[in-house]
Every structure is written in C-alpha cells, then in structure tokens.
Amino acid sequence: MLSCVNTTAMTAVFLFFLVSSASADILSGPVVNPANGHTYYLLTSETWIDSQAEAVTLSGNLVTINDAAENTWITSTFSSFGGIPRALWIGLTDAASEGSFIWASGEPLLYSNWGTSEPNNHLGIEDWGQILPPGDHRYPNWNDAPDVVNPFGTTTSGVVEVLVPVPEPNKSILLLLGGLLLLAHVGCRKIRCENFR
C-alpha cells in the first residue's frame, strides 16, 4: 500500500506532467513486446518531462521496466534504432522526493538496474531515469540524468509503454446485434397485439 507521502508525490508529479506541453514525436512504433503483449513507441529526442507528456497523449507512460528480460528487450529493440546509439528515457523519477524513485505509471518499483555509483544526483539536478547508451561502459544499466534534451551530449529518446489497448467493437457485429434486437422488439409487439385481439 502506498504511503500518504508517496501518493501525494505521485499526484504532484502527475499534475506537473498534465500542464507540460508535449513536443516529442514518434520515431518508431507501435512495436509489440511478445513476452508481455504491451505496445511500445520510441520518441524523438526531447526532455524527460516532454517525453512523458507525449506518452500520456498516446495513452501510456514512459516505460516501466519490471524485470531483466524487459530491460533486455527494450535495449535490443531501441538503443541503436536507426544506427544511432541512444540513451533511453524510462519512467523513473525522484523529482518529488530526492532518492525515492517512483514509476510515472504508479506501478511499484520491483526491479532496478542502476549503473555503478548510480543514482547519484550529480550537481543536485539529476531526477530523471534513463538507460545508458551503447558505447558507455555501463550500458545497459540505468542512470539518473538532468531533464534536458540529450543530456551528456548523447541522443536520448523516450520509450513509451502502452498496456494492451481495448479493442474496438466490430461494427458488423454491432449492426447484427442491433438488427436482432429490433426484430425481437417487433416480434414481441406483434405477439402482444395478437394476444389482445
């Protein structure tokens, strides 16, 4: 169960994202992870906050990584997209309470893959989770970074995770059901009318 402080912190972070204007665009996706059925998108380089705002417009959040297998799938799918080594924004942040990382999705933090000496909040401005890029000796570990476009001079793209979407109803089936209901209604009216003659 979440403590009152964590719930308040998550609410504050959510409201901050709500008023932020999204400016990241989709670079790749939708891509489905066959292991969990979730849909993912890779965004263009933008800040963590703008990437999270774009994720919300896609009915998701920056990715919540639940285990080593998902971390491996994320890095093998997106870290070198387009032949460019890139760091990846993930949905972790401690902006609301230093040292208390939470997922933007609100899911509990059950798995982490921090690099050596991370998170370290270097210069007191690193509150946003990322997977380090290929070429960094700590890849595919995590780092806390400042909320800037391409921190440390490395292309950094957000990875959005959307849980399984609710399928739209088949219009043919809806028309068929509507027709059957109409026939049933007309049939019932006819039977009632004949019973009163």
C-alpha positions as CSV (number, residue, x, y, z in Angstrom):
1,M,0.0,0.0,0.0
2,L,1.3,3.5,-0.9
3,S,2.1,5.8,1.9
4,C,0.3,9.2,2.1
5,V,3.6,10.9,1.1
6,N,4.2,8.7,-1.9
7,T,0.6,9.2,-3.1
8,T,0.9,13.0,-2.7
9,A,4.3,12.9,-4.6
10,M,2.8,10.9,-7.4
11,T,-0.1,13.3,-7.6
12,A,2.2,16.3,-7.8
13,V,4.3,14.7,-10.5
14,F,1.2,13.7,-12.5
15,L,-0.2,17.2,-12.3
16,F,3.2,18.6,-13.4
17,F,3.1,16.4,-16.5
18,L,-0.5,17.3,-17.2
19,V,0.3,21.0,-17.6
20,S,3.5,20.4,-19.5
21,S,3.2,20.7,-23.3
22,A,4.3,17.6,-25.2
23,S,6.7,18.3,-28.1
24,A,8.3,14.9,-28.7
25,D,7.2,13.0,-31.8
26,I,7.0,9.3,-32.6
27,L,10.2,8.0,-34.2
28,S,9.2,4.3,-34.2
29,G,6.2,2.2,-33.3
30,P,3.9,0.7,-32.4
31,V,6.1,-2.3,-31.6
32,V,4.7,-5.1,-29.5
33,N,6.8,-7.0,-27.0
34,P,5.8,-10.7,-27.5
35,A,6.7,-11.5,-23.9
36,N,4.0,-9.2,-22.3
37,G,1.8,-8.0,-25.2
38,H,2.4,-4.4,-24.4
39,T,2.9,-1.8,-27.1
40,Y,5.9,0.5,-27.3
41,Y,6.9,3.6,-29.1
42,L,10.3,5.3,-29.5
43,L,10.1,9.1,-29.4
44,T,12.4,11.7,-30.9
45,S,15.0,13.4,-28.6
46,E,13.3,15.6,-26.1
47,T,13.4,16.2,-22.3
48,W,12.1,13.6,-19.9
49,I,9.1,15.8,-19.0
50,D,8.1,16.4,-22.6
51,S,8.6,12.7,-23.5
52,Q,6.3,11.7,-20.6
53,A,3.7,14.3,-21.7
54,E,3.8,12.8,-25.2
55,A,3.5,9.3,-23.7
56,V,0.3,10.4,-21.9
57,T,-1.2,11.6,-25.2
58,L,-0.5,8.0,-26.6
59,S,-2.5,6.6,-23.6
60,G,0.7,5.4,-21.9
61,N,3.7,6.4,-19.8
62,L,7.4,6.3,-20.2
63,V,8.3,2.6,-19.9
64,T,8.1,0.8,-16.5
65,I,10.7,-2.0,-16.5
66,N,9.6,-4.9,-14.4
67,D,12.5,-7.4,-14.9
68,A,15.8,-8.1,-16.7
69,A,14.1,-9.6,-19.7
70,E,12.0,-6.5,-20.3
71,N,15.2,-4.3,-19.9
72,T,17.0,-6.5,-22.5
73,W,14.1,-6.3,-24.9
74,I,13.9,-2.5,-24.6
75,T,17.6,-2.1,-25.1
76,S,17.9,-4.5,-28.0
77,T,14.8,-3.0,-29.7
78,F,15.5,0.7,-29.3
79,S,19.1,1.6,-28.1
80,S,20.6,1.5,-31.6
81,F,17.5,2.4,-33.6
82,G,18.4,3.9,-37.0
83,G,22.0,3.1,-36.4
84,I,22.3,5.8,-33.7
85,P,23.5,4.8,-30.2
86,R,21.0,6.4,-27.9
87,A,20.2,6.7,-24.2
88,L,16.6,5.9,-23.4
89,W,14.3,7.8,-21.0
90,I,12.4,5.4,-18.8
91,G,9.6,6.3,-16.4
92,L,11.6,6.6,-13.2
93,T,11.8,9.9,-11.4
94,D,12.6,11.1,-7.9
95,A,11.7,14.7,-8.6
96,A,9.0,14.7,-5.9
97,S,11.3,13.3,-3.2
98,E,15.1,13.0,-3.7
99,G,16.2,9.4,-3.5
100,S,12.7,8.0,-3.6
101,F,12.3,6.8,-7.2
102,I,8.8,6.1,-8.5
103,W,7.5,5.0,-11.8
104,A,5.4,7.5,-13.8
105,S,2.8,4.7,-14.3
106,G,2.3,4.4,-10.5
107,E,3.5,0.8,-10.5
108,P,5.7,-0.3,-7.6
109,L,9.5,-0.3,-8.2
110,L,10.2,-4.0,-8.0
111,Y,13.3,-4.2,-10.3
112,S,16.2,-1.8,-10.9
113,N,19.3,-1.9,-13.0
114,W,21.4,1.1,-11.8
115,G,24.9,1.5,-13.1
116,T,27.8,1.6,-10.7
117,S,27.5,4.6,-8.3
118,E,24.1,5.4,-9.7
119,P,21.7,7.1,-8.9
120,N,24.0,9.9,-7.7
121,N,22.1,13.1,-8.3
122,H,25.2,14.7,-9.6
123,L,25.2,18.5,-9.1
124,G,21.8,18.1,-7.4
125,I,19.9,18.2,-10.8
126,E,19.6,14.5,-11.8
127,D,16.0,13.4,-11.1
128,W,15.1,11.5,-14.3
129,G,15.7,7.9,-15.2
130,Q,17.5,6.7,-18.3
131,I,19.1,3.6,-19.8
132,L,22.7,4.4,-20.7
133,P,23.6,4.3,-24.4
134,P,25.6,1.6,-26.3
135,G,29.3,2.7,-26.1
136,D,29.0,3.7,-22.5
137,H,30.9,1.1,-20.4
138,R,27.9,0.8,-18.1
139,Y,25.4,0.0,-20.9
140,P,22.6,-1.3,-20.5
141,N,22.5,-0.1,-16.9
142,W,20.5,2.9,-15.6
143,N,21.5,6.4,-14.7
144,D,19.8,9.4,-13.2
145,A,20.1,12.5,-15.5
146,P,19.1,16.1,-15.7
147,D,15.9,17.0,-17.6
148,V,17.5,18.4,-20.7
149,V,17.4,17.4,-24.4
150,N,20.3,14.9,-25.0
151,P,22.0,15.1,-21.6
152,F,25.7,14.4,-21.6
153,G,25.7,15.1,-25.4
154,T,24.1,11.7,-26.2
155,T,20.9,11.3,-28.3
156,T,18.3,10.5,-25.7
157,S,14.8,9.2,-26.8
158,G,11.8,8.3,-24.6
159,V,10.4,4.8,-24.7
160,V,6.6,4.8,-24.3
161,E,4.8,1.8,-23.0
162,V,1.1,1.4,-23.6
163,L,-0.7,-1.5,-21.9
164,V,-2.9,-3.7,-24.1
165,P,-5.5,-1.4,-25.8
166,V,-9.2,-2.3,-25.5
167,P,-10.2,-3.5,-29.0
168,E,-12.9,-1.5,-30.8
169,P,-16.1,-3.4,-31.2
170,N,-16.6,-4.9,-34.7
171,K,-19.2,-2.7,-36.4
172,S,-20.7,-5.6,-38.3
173,I,-21.4,-7.5,-35.1
174,L,-22.9,-4.3,-33.6
175,L,-25.2,-3.9,-36.6
176,L,-26.2,-7.6,-36.5
177,L,-27.0,-7.3,-32.7
178,G,-28.9,-4.1,-33.3
179,G,-30.9,-5.8,-36.1
180,L,-31.7,-8.8,-33.9
181,L,-32.8,-6.6,-31.1
182,L,-35.1,-4.7,-33.5
183,L,-36.6,-8.0,-34.8
184,A,-37.1,-9.2,-31.2
185,H,-38.8,-5.9,-30.3
186,V,-41.1,-6.1,-33.4
187,G,-41.8,-9.7,-32.8
188,C,-42.8,-9.1,-29.1
189,R,-45.1,-6.2,-30.2
190,K,-46.7,-8.5,-32.7
191,I,-47.3,-11.2,-30.2
192,R,-48.7,-8.7,-27.6
193,C,-51.0,-7.3,-30.3
194,E,-52.3,-10.7,-31.3
195,N,-52.9,-11.7,-27.6
196,F,-55.3,-8.7,-27.2
197,R,-57.5,-9.3,-30.2
